[in-house]
């Protein structure tokens, strides 16, 4: 189970405090059992609020992401089929130099 976020703790705590005060003031109870019932109800309500606060979403990983767009898929397929091999450059001019083997013996 993931750890609760700061927002979940804040919303849950505020809910417990304010709902306890509101129920005690509205019910005007003075008995111990009434106060215990209100306290347990407020804790349950605070827990419910804390659990329903949306969790921050993590960045989707490439494996779990949805299908890529067709243009992206076509580009990815084209680059995957082209195998690139690093080669040392001999000439960096405008036209490539082609050296042919000598025909003289």
C-alpha positions as a Python dict, from the first residue, in 0.01 Angstrom:
ca = {
    (1, 'X'): (0, 0, 0),
    (2, 'X'): (147, 339, -94),
    (3, 'X'): (214, 602, 168),
    (4, 'X'): (-49, 873, 209),
    (5, 'X'): (32, 1207, 50),
    (6, 'X'): (35, 1537, 234),
    (7, 'X'): (-297, 1630, 75),
    (8, 'X'): (-459, 1310, 200),
    (9, 'X'): (-334, 1369, 553),
    (10, 'X'): (-445, 1733, 550),
    (11, 'X'): (-794, 1665, 411),
    (12, 'X'): (-849, 1368, 642),
    (13, 'X'): (-736, 1556, 953),
    (14, 'X'): (-942, 1864, 871),
    (15, 'X'): (-1247, 1647, 808),
    (16, 'X'): (-1209, 1473, 1145),
    (17, 'X'): (-1170, 1799, 1336),
    (18, 'X'): (-1448, 1995, 1168),
    (19, 'X'): (-1698, 1709, 1153),
    (20, 'X'): (-1640, 1628, 1522),
    (21, 'X'): (-1698, 1990, 1621),
    (22, 'X'): (-2003, 2022, 1397),
    (23, 'X'): (-2166, 1701, 1521),
    (24, 'X'): (-2097, 1784, 1887),
    (25, 'X'): (-2242, 2132, 1848),
    (26, 'X'): (-2546, 2012, 1653),
    (27, 'X'): (-2626, 1715, 1878),
    (28, 'X'): (-2556, 1899, 2206),
    (29, 'X'): (-2475, 1566, 2371),
    (30, 'X'): (-2303, 1553, 2709),
    (31, 'X'): (-2289, 1178, 2767),
    (32, 'X'): (-1972, 979, 2721),
    (33, 'X'): (-2134, 728, 2486),
    (34, 'X'): (-2269, 1006, 2262),
    (35, 'X'): (-1929, 1173, 2241),
    (36, 'X'): (-1763, 835, 2163),
    (37, 'X'): (-2014, 762, 1884),
    (38, 'X'): (-1960, 1107, 1732),
    (39, 'X'): (-1582, 1068, 1756),
    (40, 'X'): (-1587, 727, 1585),
    (41, 'X'): (-1818, 861, 1314),
    (42, 'X'): (-1586, 1158, 1255),
    (43, 'X'): (-1282, 928, 1233),
    (44, 'X'): (-1461, 709, 979),
    (45, 'X'): (-1561, 1013, 775),
    (46, 'X'): (-1204, 1147, 786),
    (47, 'X'): (-1069, 812, 671),
    (48, 'X'): (-1320, 803, 386),
    (49, 'X'): (-1221, 1153, 273),
    (50, 'X'): (-848, 1074, 294),
    (51, 'X'): (-887, 758, 87),
    (52, 'X'): (-1096, 925, -184),
    (53, 'X'): (-856, 1217, -241),
    (54, 'X'): (-703, 1150, -584),
    (55, 'X'): (-345, 1026, -582),
    (56, 'X'): (-92, 1203, -805),
    (57, 'X'): (-40, 1016, -1130),
    (58, 'X'): (302, 890, -1218),
    (59, 'X'): (442, 943, -1565),
    (60, 'X'): (332, 654, -1785),
    (61, 'X'): (607, 412, -1870),
    (62, 'X'): (661, 324, -2236),
    (63, 'X'): (541, -33, -2180),
    (64, 'X'): (211, 67, -2019),
    (65, 'X'): (135, 364, -2240),
    (66, 'X'): (-142, 346, -2492),
    (67, 'X'): (-83, 271, -2858),
    (68, 'X'): (136, 534, -3026),
    (69, 'X'): (3, 758, -3297),
    (70, 'X'): (26, 617, -3652),
    (71, 'X'): (286, 873, -3765),
    (72, 'X'): (505, 799, -3465),
    (73, 'X'): (467, 425, -3517),
    (74, 'X'): (565, 452, -3885),
    (75, 'X'): (873, 659, -3800),
    (76, 'X'): (972, 420, -3523),
    (77, 'X'): (935, 122, -3757),
    (78, 'X'): (1144, 291, -4026),
    (79, 'X'): (1428, 377, -3791),
    (80, 'X'): (1419, 35, -3631),
    (81, 'X'): (1469, -138, -3967),
    (82, 'X'): (1761, 89, -4067),
    (83, 'X'): (2068, -43, -3898),
    (84, 'X'): (2323, 228, -3835),
    (85, 'X'): (2687, 132, -3818),
    (86, 'X'): (2942, 393, -3710),
    (87, 'X'): (3208, 447, -3979),
    (88, 'X'): (3511, 672, -3975),
    (89, 'X'): (3484, 958, -4222),
    (90, 'X'): (3764, 982, -4473),
    (91, 'X'): (3667, 1301, -4651),
    (92, 'X'): (3441, 1581, -4536),
    (93, 'X'): (3413, 1774, -4866),
    (94, 'X'): (3102, 1841, -5068),
    (95, 'X'): (3147, 1537, -5290),
    (96, 'X'): (3257, 1204, -5155),
    (97, 'X'): (3594, 1080, -5276),
    (98, 'X'): (3581, 744, -5436),
    (99, 'X'): (3906, 567, -5484),
    (100, 'X'): (3907, 290, -5737),
    (101, 'X'): (4169, 22, -5739),
    (102, 'X'): (4439, 71, -5995),
    (103, 'X'): (4402, -134, -6313),
    (104, 'X'): (4775, -118, -6390),
    (105, 'X'): (5000, -410, -6306),
}
